[in-house]
Amino acid sequence: MIKINNVPKEIKKVSEVIWEIPKSFKKGMNVPARIYASEKLLKDMDQGVFDQVTNVACLPGIQKYAYCMPDGHWGYGFPIGGVAAFDLEKGVISPGGIGFDINCGMRLVTTNLTFKDVQPKLRPLIDLLFQKVPAGVGAKGFLRVTENQLKDIMVNGAEWCVENNFGRKQDIERIEANGCIKNADSTKVSEKAVKRGLRQMGTLGSGNHYLEVQLVTAQNIIRPEIAKRFGITTPDQIVIMVHCGSRGFGHQIATDYLGSFNRAMKEMNLGVKDRELACAPFKSKEGRDYYKAMACAANFAFANRQVILHRIRECFSEIFKKEAEDMDMNLIYDVAHNIAKVEEHKIDGSKKEVVVHRKGATRSFGPGHPELTDLYRDVGQPVILGGSMETGSYLLVGTEKAMEETFGSTAHGSGRTMSRTKAKHLVRGDELQKSMEKRGIYVKTASMSGLAEEAGFAYKNISDVVHTLETADISRGVVAFKPIGNIKG
């Protein structure tokens, strides 16, 4: 047992970076809770993480452990960085374990352009991307779909985009679940959600969402052979990273079903430690309906990022007077970090289907997994880890250890260290923008206050997070990226 500031005295050190809170810590815990963190990261975690991860451990049908990743911080219901898997028969599904921005996720794209090619044209490139990819609260996309088209998108996801000339066939195999979660049912989505989704296709949104032009440097290529397999071949190579989700469409679905679950829980006499953990048995009508609606939002998000990729390719072509194919603008991968999925994992020596919740946590499937494209199956799944707009991001790869220990899950980013309100008290957006430009990072934003919220000091050191993941062997670093241009909501 240890004592570090606000860390529970009952916590036990399992390994250098794994900490366990036993079932005896809180009445009603069905499994222990495990936190992946260095001692420094653990010490700096807010009290909410310990409260929330142990509340999750009390949910019916939870398997093995309730997990929190090293980027963990307080969230709605689950901590951000939370992972939990539930038995399909006796377990539950909880919107608080997925988030309001259903299938918020990351997408990474290569180019064969170098810093020398891009730096002279960086300002007009970022200006054009800012114009063509709407960002900010309430932003409306260029692609106005009909209600019937939106229902097709809900069911077919990114495939709809490719069929309608907003992508390439090879993009699909480089998206988690091929860009489409099965069992989506548009009849389980409210009219209010539909109305919110009609004009949001191809938009970034606000908060920590971004579109970033990034630089690869020779010293930041950690595993060169795997980097080559992912399309990172040249020092000074330029890549593009996108972080966004299902926008107001997914938010409305989460809001609708939280209300439904709260009513159903009273009828079922189902209690939880925190009302934000409202849930329903996975096999109940309410649980099935939510899963089908959640899949609609997830598919919307995959399509949203696909449309944004199409716009990015168009903008690069306009600025550099080349076809996207000639610039090798290939999708490396697209992976979700706010989602629940039915997956098969080994529990107590036997394979079992469970519903895995990842809330601010990323899938990290290891080599040989049948769901991975043939292109990556022997090396493992690309894992995209977003950092702050000042410090950079990482590309990692999934591992067999993650499959064994964390239901094939890892961190999703660096994780906040302070509230957005506090960040705004410490820096002004216009001052931050000027400071970043002096350091070679050109930023366009829809909101100066929103920019201040995302200052680098508001986030954990991403290298500390990656070191924890490496030490635990639940994902391994491949390349680190340095930001040079950024669009923020």
C-alpha positions as CSV (number, residue, x, y, z in Angstrom):
1,M,0.0,0.0,0.0
2,I,1.1,3.6,-0.6
3,K,0.1,7.1,0.3
4,I,0.4,9.8,-2.4
5,N,-1.6,13.0,-1.9
6,N,-5.2,12.2,-2.9
7,V,-4.5,8.6,-4.0
8,P,-6.5,6.1,-2.0
9,K,-4.3,4.5,0.7
10,E,-5.7,1.1,-0.2
11,I,-4.1,1.2,-3.7
12,K,-1.6,-1.5,-4.4
13,K,1.3,-1.3,-6.8
14,V,1.1,-4.3,-9.2
15,S,4.0,-3.3,-11.4
16,E,6.0,-0.2,-12.2
17,V,2.9,1.3,-14.0
18,I,-0.1,-0.7,-12.8
19,W,-2.0,0.2,-9.7
20,E,-4.9,-1.8,-8.2
21,I,-7.7,-0.6,-6.0
22,P,-9.2,-3.7,-4.3
23,K,-12.9,-4.7,-4.2
24,S,-12.8,-4.0,-0.4
25,F,-12.3,-0.2,-1.1
26,K,-16.0,0.5,-1.8
27,K,-19.1,-1.4,-1.0
28,G,-20.6,-2.9,-4.1
29,M,-17.5,-3.3,-6.2
30,N,-17.8,-6.4,-8.3
31,V,-14.2,-6.3,-9.6
32,P,-11.0,-4.5,-8.6
33,A,-10.1,-1.3,-10.4
34,R,-6.8,-0.9,-12.2
35,I,-5.0,2.4,-13.2
36,Y,-2.2,2.5,-15.7
37,A,0.2,5.3,-14.7
38,S,3.7,6.2,-13.7
39,E,3.9,7.3,-10.1
40,K,4.1,10.9,-11.3
41,L,0.9,10.6,-13.4
42,L,-0.9,8.8,-10.6
43,K,0.0,11.5,-8.1
44,D,-1.3,14.2,-10.5
45,M,-4.7,12.5,-11.2
46,D,-7.7,14.3,-9.8
47,Q,-9.9,12.7,-7.1
48,G,-12.6,12.1,-9.6
49,V,-10.6,9.4,-11.4
50,F,-10.5,7.2,-8.2
51,D,-14.2,7.8,-7.4
52,Q,-15.4,7.2,-10.9
53,V,-13.3,4.1,-11.8
54,T,-14.4,2.4,-8.6
55,N,-18.0,3.3,-9.3
56,V,-17.7,1.6,-12.7
57,A,-16.4,-1.5,-10.9
58,C,-19.8,-1.7,-9.2
59,L,-21.8,-2.0,-12.4
60,P,-23.6,-5.4,-13.0
61,G,-21.8,-7.9,-15.2
62,I,-18.4,-6.2,-15.4
63,Q,-15.5,-8.5,-16.3
64,K,-12.0,-8.7,-14.9
65,Y,-11.3,-5.0,-13.9
66,A,-12.5,-1.5,-14.3
67,Y,-9.6,0.3,-16.0
68,C,-8.3,3.8,-16.3
69,M,-5.5,4.7,-18.8
70,P,-2.6,7.1,-18.0
71,D,-4.3,10.0,-19.7
72,G,-7.2,9.6,-17.2
73,H,-9.1,12.5,-15.7
74,W,-12.6,13.3,-14.5
75,G,-15.4,12.7,-17.0
76,Y,-19.1,12.1,-17.2
77,G,-19.9,8.8,-15.5
78,F,-16.7,7.0,-16.5
79,P,-13.4,8.8,-16.1
80,I,-11.9,9.9,-19.4
81,G,-9.5,7.0,-20.2
82,G,-12.0,4.5,-18.8
83,V,-12.3,0.9,-20.1
84,A,-14.8,-1.7,-19.0
85,A,-16.2,-4.9,-20.5
86,F,-19.6,-6.4,-19.6
87,D,-21.1,-9.8,-20.0
88,L,-23.7,-9.9,-22.7
89,E,-26.3,-11.7,-20.6
90,K,-25.8,-10.2,-17.2
91,G,-24.1,-7.0,-18.0
92,V,-25.1,-3.5,-18.9
93,I,-24.5,-0.7,-21.4
94,S,-24.0,2.8,-20.2
95,P,-23.9,6.1,-22.2
96,G,-21.5,7.4,-19.5
97,G,-19.0,4.8,-20.6
98,I,-19.1,6.0,-24.2
99,G,-19.5,9.8,-24.0
100,F,-21.7,12.4,-25.5
101,D,-19.5,12.7,-28.6
102,I,-20.1,9.1,-29.7
103,N,-17.2,7.8,-31.8
104,C,-15.0,10.8,-31.3
105,G,-11.9,9.5,-32.9
106,M,-8.6,10.1,-34.8
107,R,-7.6,9.8,-38.4
108,L,-4.0,10.0,-39.7
109,V,-3.1,10.6,-43.4
110,T,0.3,10.5,-45.1
111,T,1.8,12.6,-47.8
112,N,5.1,12.4,-49.8
113,L,5.5,16.2,-49.2
114,T,8.4,17.4,-47.0
115,F,8.7,20.4,-44.7
116,K,10.6,22.1,-47.5
117,D,7.6,21.7,-49.8
118,V,5.0,22.8,-47.3
119,Q,6.5,25.5,-45.2
120,P,6.4,28.2,-47.9
121,K,2.8,27.5,-48.5
122,L,1.7,26.7,-45.0
123,R,-0.3,29.9,-44.4
124,P,-2.5,29.6,-47.5
125,L,-2.9,25.9,-46.9
126,I,-4.2,26.3,-43.4
127,D,-6.3,29.3,-44.5
128,L,-7.9,27.1,-47.2
129,L,-8.5,24.2,-44.9
130,F,-10.1,26.5,-42.3
131,Q,-12.4,27.7,-45.1
132,K,-13.3,24.3,-46.4
133,V,-13.6,22.3,-43.2
134,P,-16.0,24.2,-40.9
135,A,-15.0,24.3,-37.3
136,G,-16.6,25.7,-34.1
137,V,-19.9,25.4,-32.2
138,G,-22.8,25.0,-34.5
139,A,-20.7,24.8,-37.6
140,K,-22.5,23.6,-40.7
141,G,-20.9,21.4,-43.3
142,F,-20.7,21.9,-47.1
143,L,-22.4,18.5,-47.6
144,R,-26.1,19.0,-47.1
145,V,-27.7,15.5,-47.0
146,T,-31.3,14.6,-47.2
147,E,-33.0,12.7,-44.4
148,N,-33.0,9.5,-46.5
149,Q,-29.3,10.0,-47.2
150,L,-28.6,10.5,-43.5
151,K,-30.4,7.3,-42.7
152,D,-28.1,5.5,-45.2
153,I,-25.1,7.1,-43.5
154,M,-26.3,5.8,-40.1
155,V,-26.4,2.3,-41.4
156,N,-23.5,2.2,-43.8
157,G,-21.0,4.7,-42.4
158,A,-17.9,5.5,-44.4
159,E,-18.9,3.1,-47.2
160,W,-21.7,5.6,-48.1
161,C,-19.0,8.2,-48.6
162,V,-16.9,6.0,-51.0
163,E,-20.0,5.1,-53.0
164,N,-20.8,8.8,-53.3
165,N,-17.2,9.8,-54.4
166,F,-16.0,11.1,-51.1
167,G,-13.2,8.6,-50.7
168,R,-11.4,5.6,-52.1
169,K,-12.2,1.9,-51.6
170,Q,-8.8,1.3,-50.0
171,D,-9.7,3.9,-47.3
172,I,-12.4,1.5,-45.9
173,E,-10.0,-1.3,-44.9
174,R,-8.0,1.2,-42.9
175,I,-10.8,2.2,-40.6
176,E,-11.8,0.5,-37.4
177,A,-14.6,-2.0,-38.2
178,N,-14.2,-0.9,-41.8
179,G,-16.0,2.3,-41.0
180,C,-19.3,0.7,-40.1
181,I,-20.6,-0.7,-36.8
182,K,-23.2,-3.4,-37.4
183,N,-26.8,-3.5,-36.2
184,A,-27.3,0.2,-36.6
185,D,-31.0,1.0,-36.8
186,S,-32.1,4.5,-37.9
187,T,-35.6,4.0,-36.4
188,K,-34.0,4.1,-32.9
189,V,-32.8,7.7,-33.5
190,S,-35.1,10.6,-32.6
191,E,-36.3,13.3,-35.0
192,K,-34.4,15.9,-33.0
193,A,-31.1,14.0,-33.5
194,V,-31.8,13.7,-37.2
195,K,-32.4,17.4,-37.5
196,R,-29.1,18.1,-35.8
197,G,-27.2,15.8,-38.0
198,L,-28.5,17.0,-41.4
199,R,-26.1,19.9,-41.7
200,Q,-23.1,18.7,-39.7
201,M,-21.5,16.3,-42.1
202,G,-17.9,17.4,-42.8
203,T,-17.4,19.6,-39.7
204,L,-14.8,19.5,-36.9
205,G,-16.8,20.9,-34.1
206,S,-15.3,22.6,-31.1
207,G,-13.5,21.8,-27.8
208,N,-10.4,19.7,-28.3
209,H,-11.2,18.8,-31.9
210,Y,-8.7,19.8,-34.5
211,L,-7.2,19.3,-38.0
212,E,-3.5,19.4,-37.8
213,V,-0.6,19.5,-40.3
214,Q,2.3,17.7,-38.7
215,L,6.0,17.1,-39.3
216,V,8.0,13.8,-38.9
217,T,11.6,14.3,-37.9
218,A,14.4,11.7,-38.1
219,Q,15.0,11.6,-34.4
220,N,11.2,11.0,-33.8
221,I,11.0,7.8,-35.8
222,I,11.0,5.3,-32.9
223,R,10.4,2.0,-34.8
224,P,11.5,2.6,-38.5
225,E,10.4,-0.7,-39.9
226,I,6.9,-0.5,-38.6
227,A,6.8,3.2,-39.5
228,K,7.5,2.2,-43.1
229,R,4.6,-0.3,-43.1
230,F,2.4,2.5,-42.0
231,G,3.6,4.8,-44.7
232,I,6.1,6.9,-42.8
233,T,9.2,6.6,-44.9
234,T,11.0,10.0,-45.0
235,P,12.5,12.4,-42.4
236,D,10.8,15.8,-42.7
237,Q,7.7,14.0,-44.1
238,I,4.3,15.8,-43.7
239,V,1.2,14.1,-42.3
240,I,-2.3,15.3,-41.4
241,M,-4.2,14.3,-38.3
242,V,-7.9,14.8,-37.7
243,H,-9.7,14.6,-34.3
244,C,-13.5,14.8,-34.3
245,G,-16.7,12.8,-33.8
246,S,-20.4,12.6,-34.3
247,R,-21.1,16.3,-33.4
248,G,-24.5,17.3,-32.2
249,F,-26.1,14.2,-33.7
250,G,-24.3,11.9,-31.3
251,H,-24.8,14.3,-28.4
252,Q,-28.5,14.2,-28.9
253,I,-28.6,10.4,-29.1
254,A,-26.7,10.2,-25.8
255,T,-29.0,12.8,-24.2
256,D,-32.2,11.0,-25.4
257,Y,-31.1,7.6,-24.1
258,L,-29.8,8.9,-20.7
259,G,-33.4,10.1,-20.1
260,S,-34.8,6.7,-21.3
261,F,-32.3,4.8,-19.1
262,N,-33.1,6.9,-16.0
263,R,-36.8,6.0,-16.3
264,A,-36.1,2.3,-17.1
265,M,-33.8,2.0,-14.1
266,K,-36.6,3.0,-11.7
267,E,-38.9,0.4,-13.2
268,M,-36.2,-2.3,-13.0
269,N,-35.1,-1.2,-9.5
270,L,-31.5,-1.0,-10.9
271,G,-29.3,1.2,-8.8
272,V,-25.9,2.8,-9.6
273,K,-23.3,4.7,-7.5
274,D,-23.6,7.8,-9.7
275,R,-26.6,9.0,-11.7
276,E,-24.2,9.7,-14.5
277,L,-23.7,5.9,-14.8
278,A,-27.3,5.5,-15.9
279,C,-27.5,2.1,-17.7
280,A,-29.7,-0.7,-18.9
281,P,-29.1,-4.4,-19.2
282,F,-27.5,-5.0,-22.6
283,K,-30.1,-7.5,-23.6
284,S,-33.0,-5.4,-22.5
285,K,-35.1,-3.5,-25.0
286,E,-33.7,-0.2,-23.8
287,G,-30.1,-1.6,-24.0
288,R,-30.6,-3.0,-27.5
289,D,-32.3,0.2,-28.7
290,Y,-29.4,2.4,-27.4
291,Y,-26.8,0.2,-28.9
292,K,-28.5,0.4,-32.3
293,A,-28.8,4.2,-32.0
294,M,-25.2,4.5,-30.8
295,A,-24.1,2.5,-33.8
296,C,-25.9,5.1,-36.0
297,A,-23.9,7.9,-34.4
298,A,-20.6,5.9,-34.7
299,N,-21.3,5.4,-38.4
300,F,-22.1,9.1,-38.8
301,A,-18.7,9.9,-37.2
302,F,-16.8,7.5,-39.5
303,A,-18.5,9.2,-42.4
304,N,-17.9,12.7,-41.0
305,R,-14.1,12.0,-40.9
306,Q,-14.2,10.5,-44.3
307,V,-15.8,13.6,-45.8
308,I,-13.2,15.7,-44.0
309,L,-10.5,13.6,-45.6
310,H,-12.0,14.2,-49.0
311,R,-11.9,18.0,-48.3
312,I,-8.3,17.8,-47.1
313,R,-7.3,16.0,-50.3
314,E,-9.0,18.7,-52.4
315,C,-7.3,21.5,-50.5
316,F,-3.8,20.0,-50.9
317,S,-4.5,19.5,-54.6
318,E,-5.5,23.1,-54.9
319,I,-2.5,24.5,-53.1
320,F,0.2,22.2,-54.5
321,K,-1.3,21.8,-58.0
322,K,-1.1,18.0,-57.9
323,E,-3.6,15.1,-57.6
324,A,-3.9,13.6,-54.1
325,E,-2.7,10.3,-55.5
326,D,0.5,11.9,-56.7
327,M,1.1,13.2,-53.2
328,D,0.5,9.7,-51.7
329,M,-2.3,11.1,-49.5
330,N,-3.2,7.7,-48.0
331,L,-5.1,7.0,-44.9
332,I,-3.0,5.2,-42.3
333,Y,-5.9,4.5,-40.0
334,D,-9.0,5.8,-38.3
335,V,-9.7,4.7,-34.8
336,A,-12.5,5.5,-32.3
337,H,-12.1,6.4,-28.7
338,N,-15.7,6.9,-27.5
339,I,-17.6,3.8,-28.3
340,A,-19.0,0.5,-27.1
341,K,-18.6,-2.6,-29.2
342,V,-19.3,-6.3,-29.0
343,E,-15.9,-8.0,-29.2
344,E,-14.4,-11.5,-28.5
345,H,-11.8,-11.6,-25.7
346,K,-10.2,-14.2,-23.6
347,I,-11.5,-14.3,-20.0
348,D,-10.4,-17.0,-17.6
349,G,-8.8,-18.9,-20.4
350,S,-11.8,-19.0,-22.7
351,K,-12.9,-16.8,-25.5
352,K,-16.1,-14.8,-24.7
353,E,-18.1,-12.1,-26.4
354,V,-18.4,-9.0,-24.2
355,V,-19.5,-5.4,-24.8
356,V,-16.4,-3.3,-24.4
357,H,-16.8,0.4,-23.4
358,R,-14.0,2.7,-24.3
359,K,-14.4,6.3,-23.0
360,G,-11.4,8.4,-24.1
361,A,-9.6,5.1,-24.7
362,T,-8.4,3.6,-28.0
363,R,-8.5,0.2,-29.4
364,S,-5.0,-1.4,-29.5
365,F,-5.3,-4.8,-31.3
366,G,-2.1,-6.8,-31.5
367,P,-0.6,-8.7,-34.4
368,G,-2.6,-11.5,-36.0
369,H,-6.1,-10.1,-35.1
370,P,-8.5,-11.2,-37.9
371,E,-10.3,-7.8,-37.9
372,L,-7.1,-6.0,-39.1
373,T,-6.4,-5.3,-42.7
374,D,-3.9,-7.7,-44.4
375,L,-1.6,-4.7,-44.7
376,Y,-1.1,-4.5,-40.9
377,R,-2.1,-7.8,-39.6
378,D,1.4,-9.1,-38.9
379,V,2.6,-5.9,-37.1
380,G,-0.5,-4.9,-35.3
381,Q,-3.1,-2.1,-35.4
382,P,-2.0,1.5,-35.8
383,V,-2.9,3.5,-32.7
384,I,-3.3,7.3,-33.0
385,L,-2.5,9.2,-29.8
386,G,-3.4,12.9,-29.9
387,G,-1.4,15.4,-27.9
388,S,-1.8,19.1,-27.4
389,M,-1.6,21.6,-30.3
390,E,1.7,22.9,-28.9
391,T,3.5,19.7,-28.1
392,G,2.7,17.1,-30.7
393,S,1.2,13.6,-31.1
394,Y,2.2,10.0,-31.6
395,L,1.5,7.0,-33.8
396,L,1.8,3.7,-31.9
397,V,1.0,0.1,-32.6
398,G,-1.2,-2.4,-30.7
399,T,0.2,-5.4,-28.8
400,E,-0.6,-8.9,-27.8
401,K,-0.3,-7.8,-24.1
402,A,-3.1,-5.3,-24.6
403,M,-5.3,-8.2,-25.9
404,E,-4.5,-10.2,-22.8
405,E,-4.8,-7.5,-20.2
406,T,-7.0,-4.5,-21.2
407,F,-9.5,-5.9,-23.7
408,G,-7.2,-4.6,-26.5
409,S,-7.3,-1.0,-25.2
410,T,-4.9,1.8,-24.6
411,A,-4.8,5.6,-24.0
412,H,-6.3,8.1,-26.5
413,G,-4.2,11.2,-25.9
414,S,-2.3,13.2,-23.3
415,G,-5.3,14.0,-21.1
416,R,-6.1,17.3,-19.4
417,T,-4.5,18.5,-16.2
418,M,-6.9,21.4,-15.6
419,S,-10.4,22.6,-16.5
420,R,-11.1,24.7,-19.5
421,T,-12.1,27.5,-17.3
422,K,-8.8,27.5,-15.4
423,A,-6.9,27.4,-18.7
424,K,-8.8,30.5,-19.9
425,H,-7.8,32.4,-16.7
426,L,-4.1,31.6,-17.4
427,V,-3.8,32.7,-21.0
428,R,-5.6,34.7,-23.7
429,G,-6.3,33.1,-27.0
430,D,-4.9,35.9,-29.1
431,E,-1.7,35.9,-27.1
432,L,-1.4,32.1,-27.4
433,Q,-1.9,32.3,-31.1
434,K,0.9,34.8,-31.6
435,S,3.2,32.8,-29.3
436,M,2.6,29.7,-31.3
437,E,3.2,31.4,-34.6
438,K,6.6,32.6,-33.4
439,R,7.4,29.0,-32.6
440,G,6.5,27.9,-36.1
441,I,2.9,26.7,-35.5
442,Y,0.3,28.6,-37.6
443,V,-3.2,28.3,-36.0
444,K,-6.6,29.3,-37.3
445,T,-9.4,29.2,-34.8
446,A,-13.2,29.8,-34.7
447,S,-12.9,31.0,-31.1
448,M,-10.1,32.7,-29.2
449,S,-11.5,31.6,-25.9
450,G,-11.7,28.0,-27.2
451,L,-8.1,28.3,-28.3
452,A,-7.0,29.3,-24.8
453,E,-8.8,26.3,-23.4
454,E,-6.5,24.0,-25.4
455,A,-3.2,25.5,-24.4
456,G,-0.4,23.0,-24.1
457,F,0.0,23.5,-20.3
458,A,-3.6,22.3,-19.8
459,Y,-2.5,18.8,-20.8
460,K,-0.2,16.1,-19.4
461,N,3.2,15.5,-20.9
462,I,2.4,13.1,-23.7
463,S,5.9,11.5,-23.5
464,D,5.1,10.5,-19.9
465,V,1.8,8.9,-21.2
466,V,3.6,7.0,-24.0
467,H,6.3,5.8,-21.6
468,T,3.7,4.3,-19.4
469,L,2.0,2.5,-22.3
470,E,5.4,1.2,-23.5
471,T,6.4,0.0,-20.0
472,A,3.0,-1.7,-19.6
473,D,3.4,-3.0,-23.2
474,I,-0.2,-2.3,-24.1
475,S,1.0,-0.2,-27.1
476,R,4.4,0.7,-28.5
477,G,5.7,4.0,-30.0
478,V,6.3,4.1,-33.7
479,V,6.6,7.9,-34.6
480,A,6.2,11.2,-32.8
481,F,4.9,14.2,-34.7
482,K,5.5,17.9,-34.4
483,P,2.6,20.3,-35.2
484,I,3.3,23.1,-37.7
485,G,-0.3,24.1,-38.6
486,N,-3.6,23.7,-36.8
487,I,-7.3,24.4,-37.2
488,K,-9.3,24.6,-34.0
489,G,-13.0,25.0,-33.3
